[in-house]
Amino acid sequence: MSYRVRDDSAADAASRIDRIVRYWNRRSQTYSNGVVTEFGSANYAEWRTILNSHIAQISMQNSEREHGAAELTALDLGCGPGFFCTLLSSLGCKVIGMDFSEKMIEQARTNVATYGVPERVSFRIGDASHTDFPNESFDLIVMRNVTWLMQDPLAAFKEWHRILRPGGRLVFFDANWYRYLVDEETDSERRCDQADPAKLGWADNTKATQDEEAECEAIARELPMTAKLRPEWDVHALKNAGFKEAQSDANVWRKVWTPGEQAFYASSPLFMVAAQK
């Protein structure tokens, strides 16, 4: 089993980004199918409760600082098909969704128009780790299944710290998705868990093809987060990036995943990391 994080030129890094963008452009429809399924699931209420709790904490901070606003500004980085854009707009936030994939943003526009509050949401194509937003632009930054793709995660954390307002929060959800590429025990557990996806109720219109999975593995082999022990690494790195508080919840998957997801992804459970500026 081979694994190597590349230390190469800016041109190589740009080429790798282009490869990632092309992959997610191809996956945009099937990935969106999965998100649409979530909007109608019992777990959607759990997602709302979790995000709403962070909104309440930010609102309290703003009130104490006497600059509170009725409408919080949120940034959904790597927004994909707009799951958090849709959710946060329905919770009263003004949201910007940013993604490198134009096809993903097309899906996000459709999903927000159907399930969210479109007048509260705008979209932008861009790099989640290098934004052009002014300092202290947002009350809340959210992400799901994005941080594993960062080529320089510590630099990304510092960038997100820069664009958060004082008292603002960074909240992201991720997993050790491709740790099986560097850990044989994890790989053995994964193979057992995922031996028969049909028994877990996996819908064909949401799954990646075998070729797409192979391409994603090839991408992951070149990214530093694949070999990190997360979320422990994230909490430590966020403090180094300037956040005054950082905590993780390694059991959030029990609340927001369906029984099928819990079984299929048992070797890489979803975690939540929340940090305050």
Helices and strands as residue ranges (DSSP letters): H 10-39, H 44-65, E 73-77, H 83-90, E 94-99, H 102-115, G 118-120, E 121-125, E 138-144, G 147-149, H 153-163, E 164-174, G 179-181, H 184-193, G 197-200, H 210-220, G 224-227, H 232-240, E 245-249, H 253-256, H 259-264, E 271-276
